[in-house]
Amino acid sequence: MGWLCRSSAAIICASQKKTTHAEVAELVDARDSKSRFGNKVRVRVSPSAPSTTKGPDTFFRLGGIFEVRAKTCNDIGVLVELVYWQGAKMSMNADRKILYLVRHAKSSWKDPSLPDRDRPLNKRGKRNSPDMGQRMAAQGHKPGLILSSPAKRARTTARNIARELGIEEAEIVIDDNLYFSGARGMIGVLERVDDQHRKVMLVGHNPAMTDLMNHLCDARVYNMPTCAIAIIGFDMESWQRVRSTDGELLGYDYPKGSGRFSTRASRPE
């Protein structure tokens, strides 16, 4: 175990030189127990600058902890290659569907005479929604389809995020079933999505959004804050199977969160 600190530093250095996908942020654990595969090592991976990534599909599991094996404790180059191979293997299933759940940004109650559907974002919401879009873009996330509630606050949130991702407003689909139809109604929306769309974003409202997140991946989140985004992966070929397929939380963040989509589902604002 005496090699742990030296290897951790060397991995960071080697990863920056050997790959353009990501950098190894931390060597979490290492054991000298030998097997025919070599040393067993657990490594935490974090995203690199967006300009150095090859595309949004490369590492959905960035920020996760991967268990890999190196031939020797000192064979850092081999270790780095194994980390990225396994990370890609876990996230690059061609059939995996990716769902982005977005609670609309903070809305304004300034004008009580407005119908609920017409309430706009307040200053904080107008600031947070593009910020979260930038956060998604920086970490390589981009849905192929955005579905939004017809409420103004949800539509504006969807538009602000889409703009940061290079998606035209005209491409956003408005679905009335995302307006307080409950988690079941939102699942119904997903089941009707064309399977050509592998990555889909839903922009809607609480409490249904939190309920849906917990139902799909057992995230155990008490409350999704305004403009929170959950990223859930499904090993399935068709959205029609979303009701019966267990999802996996791939990332979660919100405006006051860490700034990275972590698999640690944070607590309420």
C-alpha positions as CSV (number, residue, x, y, z in Angstrom):
1,M,0.0,0.0,0.0
2,G,3.0,2.3,0.1
3,W,2.7,3.0,-3.6
4,L,-0.8,4.5,-3.2
5,C,0.0,8.2,-3.1
6,R,2.7,8.0,-5.7
7,S,0.4,6.1,-8.1
8,S,-2.5,8.5,-7.5
9,A,-0.4,11.4,-8.7
10,A,1.1,9.4,-11.5
11,I,-2.4,8.4,-12.7
12,I,-3.5,12.0,-12.9
13,C,-0.4,13.0,-14.8
14,A,-0.6,10.0,-17.2
15,S,-4.3,10.4,-17.9
16,Q,-3.8,14.0,-19.0
17,K,-1.2,12.8,-21.4
18,K,-2.7,9.6,-22.6
19,T,-6.4,10.5,-23.2
20,T,-8.5,13.4,-24.4
21,H,-11.7,12.0,-22.8
22,A,-11.3,12.6,-19.1
23,E,-8.9,12.7,-16.2
24,V,-8.6,10.4,-13.2
25,A,-9.4,12.6,-10.2
26,E,-8.7,10.2,-7.4
27,L,-7.3,6.8,-6.6
28,V,-9.9,5.6,-4.2
29,D,-8.6,2.2,-3.1
30,A,-5.9,-0.3,-4.0
31,R,-5.1,-3.7,-2.7
32,D,-2.1,-5.9,-3.2
33,S,-4.1,-9.1,-3.4
34,K,-2.8,-10.8,-6.5
35,S,-4.9,-12.6,-9.0
36,R,-4.3,-13.8,-12.5
37,F,-5.5,-10.3,-13.6
38,G,-3.1,-8.4,-11.4
39,N,-3.9,-5.7,-8.8
40,K,-7.4,-4.7,-8.0
41,V,-7.9,-0.9,-8.1
42,R,-10.8,1.4,-7.6
43,V,-10.6,4.8,-9.3
44,R,-12.8,7.8,-9.3
45,V,-13.1,9.5,-12.8
46,S,-14.0,13.2,-13.4
47,P,-14.6,15.0,-16.7
48,S,-12.0,17.1,-18.4
49,A,-12.5,20.4,-20.3
50,P,-15.3,20.1,-22.9
51,S,-13.0,21.1,-25.7
52,T,-11.0,17.9,-25.2
53,T,-13.9,15.4,-25.3
54,K,-14.9,13.5,-28.4
55,G,-18.6,13.8,-27.9
56,P,-21.5,13.7,-25.5
57,D,-21.8,9.9,-25.7
58,T,-18.4,9.0,-24.4
59,F,-18.6,9.0,-20.7
60,F,-22.0,9.2,-19.0
61,R,-20.5,7.6,-15.9
62,L,-18.0,10.3,-15.3
63,G,-17.8,11.1,-11.6
64,G,-18.5,7.4,-10.8
65,I,-16.1,5.0,-9.2
66,F,-14.8,2.2,-11.4
67,E,-13.2,-1.0,-10.3
68,V,-10.4,-2.0,-12.6
69,R,-7.3,-4.2,-12.6
70,A,-3.7,-3.3,-13.4
71,K,-1.0,-5.7,-14.3
72,T,1.4,-4.2,-11.8
73,C,1.2,-1.4,-9.2
74,N,3.5,0.7,-11.2
75,D,2.0,0.1,-14.7
76,I,0.2,3.4,-14.6
77,G,-0.3,3.5,-18.4
78,V,-2.1,0.2,-18.4
79,L,-4.2,1.2,-15.5
80,V,-5.4,4.4,-17.2
81,E,-6.3,2.6,-20.4
82,L,-8.3,0.0,-18.4
83,V,-10.2,2.8,-16.5
84,Y,-11.3,4.4,-19.7
85,W,-12.1,1.1,-21.4
86,Q,-14.3,0.0,-18.5
87,G,-15.9,3.5,-18.2
88,A,-16.8,3.4,-21.9
89,K,-18.1,-0.1,-21.7
90,M,-20.5,0.8,-18.8
91,S,-21.9,3.9,-20.6
92,M,-21.7,3.2,-24.3
93,N,-24.4,0.4,-24.6
94,A,-25.9,1.3,-28.0
95,D,-29.4,0.3,-26.8
96,R,-29.2,2.4,-23.6
97,K,-31.8,5.1,-23.4
98,I,-30.9,8.3,-21.5
99,L,-33.5,10.4,-19.8
100,Y,-33.0,14.0,-18.5
101,L,-35.6,15.0,-15.9
102,V,-35.7,18.8,-15.4
103,R,-37.9,20.6,-12.9
104,H,-38.6,24.1,-14.2
105,A,-36.6,27.0,-12.9
106,K,-37.8,29.3,-10.1
107,S,-41.0,31.1,-11.1
108,S,-42.6,34.4,-10.2
109,W,-45.7,34.9,-8.0
110,K,-45.5,38.7,-8.4
111,D,-48.8,39.0,-10.3
112,P,-51.5,36.9,-8.5
113,S,-54.0,37.6,-11.3
114,L,-52.1,35.5,-13.8
115,P,-53.4,32.0,-14.5
116,D,-51.0,29.3,-13.3
117,R,-49.9,28.4,-16.8
118,D,-48.9,31.9,-17.5
119,R,-46.6,32.5,-14.6
120,P,-43.1,33.5,-15.8
121,L,-39.6,32.8,-14.4
122,N,-38.3,35.2,-11.8
123,K,-34.8,36.7,-11.9
124,R,-33.3,33.7,-10.2
125,G,-35.0,31.3,-12.6
126,K,-33.9,33.4,-15.6
127,R,-30.3,33.1,-14.3
128,N,-30.3,29.5,-13.3
129,S,-31.8,27.9,-16.4
130,P,-29.1,28.9,-18.8
131,D,-26.5,28.2,-16.2
132,M,-27.7,24.6,-16.0
133,G,-27.7,24.4,-19.7
134,Q,-24.1,25.5,-19.8
135,R,-23.3,22.9,-17.1
136,M,-24.8,20.2,-19.3
137,A,-22.9,21.4,-22.4
138,A,-19.6,21.5,-20.4
139,Q,-20.1,17.9,-19.3
140,G,-21.1,16.5,-22.7
141,H,-24.8,16.1,-22.2
142,K,-27.3,16.9,-25.1
143,P,-30.7,15.3,-25.5
144,G,-32.0,14.5,-29.0
145,L,-35.6,15.4,-28.0
146,I,-36.9,18.0,-25.5
147,L,-40.5,17.6,-24.3
148,S,-41.9,20.4,-22.1
149,S,-45.0,21.2,-20.1
150,P,-47.1,23.9,-21.8
151,A,-46.7,26.2,-18.7
152,K,-44.7,29.3,-19.5
153,R,-42.2,28.7,-16.7
154,A,-41.4,25.2,-18.1
155,R,-41.3,26.4,-21.7
156,T,-38.9,29.2,-20.8
157,T,-36.7,26.8,-18.8
158,A,-36.6,24.4,-21.7
159,R,-35.8,27.2,-24.2
160,N,-33.0,28.6,-22.0
161,I,-31.4,25.2,-21.6
162,A,-31.8,24.3,-25.2
163,R,-30.1,27.5,-26.3
164,E,-27.0,26.6,-24.4
165,L,-27.0,23.2,-26.0
166,G,-27.3,24.5,-29.5
167,I,-30.9,23.3,-29.9
168,E,-33.4,25.5,-31.7
169,E,-36.5,26.6,-29.8
170,A,-38.7,25.2,-32.7
171,E,-37.4,21.7,-31.9
172,I,-38.9,21.8,-28.4
173,V,-42.1,19.7,-28.3
174,I,-44.9,20.9,-26.0
175,D,-47.0,18.2,-24.4
176,D,-50.0,18.9,-22.3
177,N,-49.6,15.6,-20.4
178,L,-46.5,17.1,-18.7
179,Y,-48.6,19.7,-16.9
180,F,-49.5,18.2,-13.5
181,S,-50.5,14.8,-14.9
182,G,-48.5,13.0,-12.2
183,A,-45.7,10.5,-12.6
184,R,-48.0,8.0,-14.4
185,G,-48.9,10.6,-17.0
186,M,-45.3,11.5,-17.6
187,I,-44.4,7.8,-18.0
188,G,-47.2,7.7,-20.6
189,V,-45.5,10.5,-22.5
190,L,-42.2,8.6,-22.5
191,E,-43.9,5.4,-23.7
192,R,-45.0,7.3,-26.8
193,V,-41.6,8.6,-27.7
194,D,-40.2,7.4,-31.0
195,D,-37.3,5.0,-30.4
196,Q,-35.1,6.9,-32.8
197,H,-34.6,9.3,-29.9
198,R,-32.0,7.7,-27.6
199,K,-31.7,10.7,-25.3
200,V,-34.8,12.5,-24.2
201,M,-35.4,15.5,-21.8
202,L,-38.7,16.1,-19.9
203,V,-39.3,19.6,-18.4
204,G,-42.1,19.7,-15.9
205,H,-43.2,20.3,-12.4
206,N,-43.0,19.0,-8.8
207,P,-44.2,17.0,-7.1
208,A,-44.5,14.7,-10.1
209,M,-40.9,15.2,-11.3
210,T,-39.5,14.1,-7.9
211,D,-41.9,11.2,-7.8
212,L,-41.0,10.1,-11.3
213,M,-37.2,10.3,-10.5
214,N,-37.7,8.1,-7.4
215,H,-40.0,5.7,-9.2
216,L,-37.7,5.2,-12.2
217,C,-34.4,4.8,-10.4
218,D,-35.1,4.6,-6.6
219,A,-33.0,7.7,-6.1
220,R,-34.6,8.5,-2.7
221,V,-34.5,12.2,-3.3
222,Y,-36.9,14.1,-1.0
223,N,-37.4,17.0,-3.3
224,M,-35.9,18.1,-6.6
225,P,-35.0,21.8,-6.3
226,T,-36.1,24.2,-9.0
227,C,-34.0,23.7,-12.2
228,A,-32.6,20.4,-10.8
229,I,-31.6,17.9,-13.5
230,A,-31.5,14.1,-13.0
231,I,-29.9,11.9,-15.6
232,I,-31.2,8.3,-15.7
233,G,-30.0,5.5,-17.9
234,F,-32.1,2.5,-19.0
235,D,-30.8,-0.7,-20.6
236,M,-33.7,-1.1,-23.1
237,E,-34.3,-0.8,-26.8
238,S,-37.7,0.9,-26.7
239,W,-39.2,3.7,-24.6
240,Q,-42.3,1.5,-24.4
241,R,-40.4,-0.6,-21.8
242,V,-39.7,2.4,-19.5
243,R,-42.4,1.4,-17.1
244,S,-41.0,-2.1,-16.5
245,T,-37.2,-1.3,-16.7
246,D,-35.2,-0.4,-13.7
247,G,-33.3,2.9,-14.3
248,E,-29.9,3.8,-13.1
249,L,-29.1,7.3,-11.8
250,L,-26.1,8.5,-13.9
251,G,-26.0,12.1,-12.7
252,Y,-27.8,14.7,-10.6
253,D,-27.2,18.3,-10.0
254,Y,-29.1,21.6,-9.3
255,P,-28.2,25.3,-9.3
256,K,-26.8,25.3,-5.8
257,G,-25.2,21.9,-6.2
258,S,-21.6,20.8,-6.8
259,G,-21.5,21.9,-10.4
260,R,-21.0,18.3,-11.6
261,F,-23.6,15.7,-12.4
262,S,-22.8,13.3,-9.6
263,T,-24.4,9.9,-8.8
264,R,-24.8,11.2,-5.3
265,A,-28.4,12.4,-5.2
266,S,-28.1,15.6,-3.3
267,R,-30.6,16.8,-0.7
268,P,-33.2,19.5,-1.1
269,E,-32.2,23.1,-1.5
